[in-house]
Amino acid sequence: MKIIVCVKVINGELNPFDESALECALRLSDDVTVVSMSPLSAKPELERLTRLGARVIMISDALYAGSDTLATSYILSETIKKLDFDLILCGRQSIDGDTAQVGPMLSQMFGIPVITNAMSVSADGGKISVSTRSGKEQAQCPALVTVERGYVLRFPSIFSRQSEIVPLSNADIGCDAAKCGLAGSPTRVIKTFENNRGRRGCKFISRSELYPLIEKLKKENKRSETRVQSDKKLKEVWVVGNEVLDAAHAIAEHAVLIEKTTPEAIAKRAKLEKPEVILWNADPWGRKNAPIAAAILNTGLCADCTELETDGKELFMIRPARGGRVTAKIKCLTRPRMATVRTKTQSAEIIVAAGRGAKDVLDKVENFREEIGAEFGTSRGLVDDGKASYERQIGLTGKFVCPKIYIAIGISGAVHHTCGIEGSGTVIAINPDKNARIFDYADYGIAEEF
Ligand SMILES: Cc1cc2nc3c(=O)[nH]c(=O)nc-3n(C[C@H](O)[C@H](O)[C@H](O)COP(=O)(O)OP(=O)(O)OC[C@H]3O[C@@H](n4cnc5c(N)ncnc54)[C@H](O)[C@@H]3O)c2cc1C
């Protein structure tokens, strides 16, 4: 079986999801080709992969700089067209952008089936069987699979030799320049800024005040957050599924509810009726199917928007950027403009969320959670460390929650996390670092170890 693995090198290191995809490929076949669109600085990391027995193709050209997900998928597809393959594997997402768009877009460009978020993959006679968190799926090859962080990439054998990587530029690949780099990228960052949304005035309290405070808050009926309404509105937007209706009403006079059928059917209707905007819920279904529709419609898609704004003409899509240090305001130059939007999950009355700082006291957190009758939540820090499951992750790429009381234990308060707790009635943070960002987003703080 001939397998292509698409990988991204971020700050000199292989994206962890792509490491997992590569290990999955090496277990399935000894005919593995790694394809990476990377700056020249990625070369040493890519060369390392040749010691695992993979052939490595590095795509690099000044023309490709500034490519968004649509342009990246196009460049990768033009490269892979020159190769023979049965299966393409991608990591579920890259840890810098976290859009999870390239895999589904690439599958659309080849017109092959895609299965996302694979925990494990097996192959038998031209057919693949994939286990995902929601069950088992099968597909006939050629197919594309995006892989979770379920596999640990092997170390090279001490007898292995490093071989040359194959460098390709646009002279070899022959992409249409208008579809590459900034010119071929329909999404544009207009500005980045510090976002104070969700900030609360923190009152520091002592440990002994915690239980009486929880009892008092339980009796109150405080849940906050409604979407910010734009003064001027767009005439009409499409929403795929009713979860995003409130986001649509915040920016448009009228919302057309589109049934969740297939991305092909939705794109076909959009080609005929030419909507200005299509909004999708940023749940696993939307994250898989919106990129496919975007690739069919050849339009820009902004992932995981936390807010939408309009001046009555333009649509501004807002999401954290640069590792969460800033918020980016993004617009889309093509039509329809598309976004996946974060929506709130119905939450328990109380959530106790543990972060990386609580990793050694998880038993204690669990007892506390049970004692006050709360649900368990977590930060990505703890998920990344393998101490909590992704289903429990709260934040930009997890769930957006709205409990009466949110108690964050050992969480630093990165914007990716705090944007997911803005809907909480009262936030209590426990962290020994009094300067931790989480306290700016809490109503009450206990500056102590848990
Ligand atoms: C595109 C993208 C999307 C992301 N999506 C998410 C997301 O959905 N959700 C999410 O959470 N993150 C997300 N992240 C990651 C996010 O930026 C942070 O890295 C992550 O939230 C950090 O987790 P943490 O607060 O548990 O760990 P850390 O940042 O390591 O913080 C641990 C904290 O614990 C405190 N501590 C230490 N010891 C104790 C103790 N004994 N008791 C109490 N406190 C203690 C420390 O002072 C520290 O503040 C995303 C990142 C990117 C780039």
The ligand as an SDF file (V2000), in Angstrom:
LIG
                    3D

 53 58  0  0  0  0  0  0  0  0999 V2000
   -4.9040   27.0580   18.4180 C   0  0  0  0  0  0  0  0  0  0  0  0
   -4.9030   26.6490   19.8750 C   0  0  0  0  0  0  0  0  0  0  0  0
   -6.0720   26.1690   20.4540 C   0  0  0  0  0  0  0  0  0  0  0  0
   -6.1100   25.8600   21.8250 C   0  0  0  0  0  0  0  0  0  0  0  0
   -7.2770   25.4180   22.3860 N   0  0  0  0  0  0  0  0  0  0  0  0
   -7.3430   25.2380   23.7310 C   0  0  0  0  0  0  0  0  0  0  0  0
   -8.5740   24.8520   24.3720 C   0  0  0  0  0  0  0  0  0  0  0  0
   -9.5920   24.6000   23.7430 O   0  0  0  0  0  0  0  0  0  0  0  0
   -8.5760   24.7520   25.7320 N   0  0  0  0  0  0  0  0  0  0  0  0
   -7.4660   24.9870   26.4990 C   0  0  0  0  0  0  0  0  0  0  0  0
   -7.5410   24.8740   27.7380 O   0  0  0  0  0  0  0  0  0  0  0  0
   -6.2880   25.3170   25.9100 N   0  0  0  0  0  0  0  0  0  0  0  0
   -6.2050   25.4320   24.5480 C   0  0  0  0  0  0  0  0  0  0  0  0
   -5.0030   25.7460   23.9770 N   0  0  0  0  0  0  0  0  0  0  0  0
   -3.7930   25.7420   24.8190 C   0  0  0  0  0  0  0  0  0  0  0  0
   -3.6500   26.9880   25.6700 C   0  0  0  0  0  0  0  0  0  0  0  0
   -2.9950   28.0070   24.9120 O   0  0  0  0  0  0  0  0  0  0  0  0
   -2.7910   26.6680   26.9240 C   0  0  0  0  0  0  0  0  0  0  0  0
   -1.5630   26.1300   26.5200 O   0  0  0  0  0  0  0  0  0  0  0  0
   -3.4730   25.6900   27.8960 C   0  0  0  0  0  0  0  0  0  0  0  0
   -4.7830   26.1510   28.2140 O   0  0  0  0  0  0  0  0  0  0  0  0
   -2.6390   25.6070   29.1520 C   0  0  0  0  0  0  0  0  0  0  0  0
   -3.2020   24.6560   30.0430 O   0  0  0  0  0  0  0  0  0  0  0  0
   -3.0620   24.8150   31.6310 P   0  0  0  0  0  0  0  0  0  0  0  0
   -3.5680   26.1640   32.0450 O   0  0  0  0  0  0  0  0  0  0  0  0
   -3.6930   23.6190   32.2490 O   0  0  0  0  0  0  0  0  0  0  0  0
   -1.4870   24.6630   31.8420 O   0  0  0  0  0  0  0  0  0  0  0  0
   -0.3650   25.7130   32.1810 P   0  0  0  0  0  0  0  0  0  0  0  0
   -0.4250   26.8880   31.2690 O   0  0  0  0  0  0  0  0  0  0  0  0
    0.8870   24.9330   32.2530 O   0  0  0  0  0  0  0  0  0  0  0  0
   -0.7410   26.2610   33.6430 O   0  0  0  0  0  0  0  0  0  0  0  0
   -0.7150   25.4910   34.8140 C   0  0  0  0  0  0  0  0  0  0  0  0
   -1.0500   26.4360   35.9790 C   0  0  0  0  0  0  0  0  0  0  0  0
   -1.1320   25.6500   37.1630 O   0  0  0  0  0  0  0  0  0  0  0  0
   -0.6520   26.4240   38.2430 C   0  0  0  0  0  0  0  0  0  0  0  0
   -0.2710   25.5130   39.3460 N   0  0  0  0  0  0  0  0  0  0  0  0
    0.9040   24.8790   39.5380 C   0  0  0  0  0  0  0  0  0  0  0  0
    0.8370   24.1090   40.6510 N   0  0  0  0  0  0  0  0  0  0  0  0
   -0.4090   24.2550   41.1570 C   0  0  0  0  0  0  0  0  0  0  0  0
   -1.0900   23.6930   42.2730 C   0  0  0  0  0  0  0  0  0  0  0  0
   -0.5000   22.8320   43.1260 N   0  0  0  0  0  0  0  0  0  0  0  0
   -2.3930   24.0620   42.5070 N   0  0  0  0  0  0  0  0  0  0  0  0
   -3.0000   24.9140   41.6660 C   0  0  0  0  0  0  0  0  0  0  0  0
   -2.3900   25.4990   40.5910 N   0  0  0  0  0  0  0  0  0  0  0  0
   -1.1120   25.1310   40.3260 C   0  0  0  0  0  0  0  0  0  0  0  0
    0.5050   27.1890   37.6490 C   0  0  0  0  0  0  0  0  0  0  0  0
    0.7500   28.3710   38.4120 O   0  0  0  0  0  0  0  0  0  0  0  0
   -0.0170   27.5190   36.2340 C   0  0  0  0  0  0  0  0  0  0  0  0
   -0.6350   28.7860   36.1820 O   0  0  0  0  0  0  0  0  0  0  0  0
   -4.9410   26.0170   22.6160 C   0  0  0  0  0  0  0  0  0  0  0  0
   -3.7740   26.4720   22.0140 C   0  0  0  0  0  0  0  0  0  0  0  0
   -3.7450   26.7690   20.6550 C   0  0  0  0  0  0  0  0  0  0  0  0
   -2.4630   27.2660   20.0220 C   0  0  0  0  0  0  0  0  0  0  0  0
  1  2  1  0
  2  3  1  0
  2 52  2  0
  3  4  2  0
  4  5  1  0
  4 50  1  0
  5  6  2  0
  6  7  1  0
  6 13  1  0
  7  8  2  0
  7  9  1  0
  9 10  1  0
 10 11  2  0
 10 12  1  0
 12 13  2  0
 13 14  1  0
 14 15  1  0
 14 50  1  0
 15 16  1  0
 16 17  1  0
 16 18  1  0
 18 19  1  0
 18 20  1  0
 20 21  1  0
 20 22  1  0
 22 23  1  0
 23 24  1  0
 24 25  2  0
 24 26  1  0
 24 27  1  0
 27 28  1  0
 28 29  2  0
 28 30  1  0
 28 31  1  0
 31 32  1  0
 32 33  1  0
 33 34  1  0
 33 48  1  0
 34 35  1  0
 35 36  1  0
 35 46  1  0
 36 37  1  0
 36 45  1  0
 37 38  2  0
 38 39  1  0
 39 40  1  0
 39 45  2  0
 40 41  1  0
 40 42  2  0
 42 43  1  0
 43 44  2  0
 44 45  1  0
 46 47  1  0
 46 48  1  0
 48 49  1  0
 50 51  2  0
 51 52  1  0
 52 53  1  0
M  END
$$$$
